[in-house]
Amino acid sequence: MNDLLPASCRLCPRACGANRAAGRRGLCGADDTLVVARAALHFWEEPPISGQAGSGTVFFAHCPLRCVYCQNAVIAQGRAGREVTVERLAELCRGLEGQGALNVNLVTPTHYAPQARAAVALAREQGLGVPVVWNTGGYETPEAVRANAGTVDVYLTDFKYADPRLGARYSQAPDYPDVALAALEAMVEQVGAPAFDEVDGMPRMRRGVVVRHLLLPGNLDDSKAVVALLQERFGSSVLLSLMNQYTPVVAAAAERGEGLARATIARCPELARPVRAEDYEALLDFADALGVEDYFWQEGGAGEESFIPPFDLTGL
């Protein structure tokens, strides 16, 4: 029995009701254990998150969202990782700070939120001094966000879709736009406008919200709708990161003969190709025309580069 976990899980918007405390698996795939796949410096986040020293990322296994195009599917599906205790997670956080990390970056922590908060509290008692980043797919409840008060300094969150039909098509979550918007409002209310200090001559984000949006093949209109919504609702209260790094990993899996991937490509053939450069340029032009300031963007064929670290238990 894990007394940190609920007997009827409502940690994410799926609200599946699994008795996680007794070891039952939720729809996210997690049970009463805490599973981590990697704990290491990461250099490919936005500049004020990674800087020159790197972000101290802790990648958790399993995921409440399970997007069909997920580049981290191996951990989202729980096929990599090692069980750790809350005490060990606190040690990992402090160890990353000891390596010079600009922050502790908890990647997909939603379904482990009680253990993550307990580990951060313990690490801070033991001297942890860097900001804590909550790196999430955006599929959070406002209640879950509010429970992070006093733990989280920076939210690095996705806003994947404006159209509920895309939420259903790619993430089995037609409620995604409404849910993500309510969660984002709670995040901004909690941590406030972006604030920075300086490390090694570069700005480091100490508080605030970065909202990531990944342009998907054939979905430029929805991406424009996301940018317009975020600009209208939040303006400079959040920092926007527009990404073109979509990598058709699901197509590669389909070519290897994986049945689920083949079914996904048959249903969503657009996911078999990378994003067109002209579509990404059009999205950036749209953001400029709206008057979006200080957003992050990616140069060149980002989707051709490897933004996927090896989930080989590094750091554990």
Secondary structure by P-SEA (a helix, b strand, c coil): ccccccccccccccccccccccccccccccccbbbbcccccccccccccccccccccccccccccccccccccccccccbbbbbcaaaaaaaaaaaaaaccccccccccccaaaaaaaaaaaaaaacccbbbbbcccccccaaaaaaacccccccccccccccaaaaaacccccaaaaaaaaaaaaaaaacccbbbbbcccbbbbcbbbbbbbbbccccaaaaaaaaaaaaacccccbbbbbbccccaaaaaaaaaccaaaaaaaaacccccccccaaaaaaaaaaaaaacccccccccccccccccccccccccc
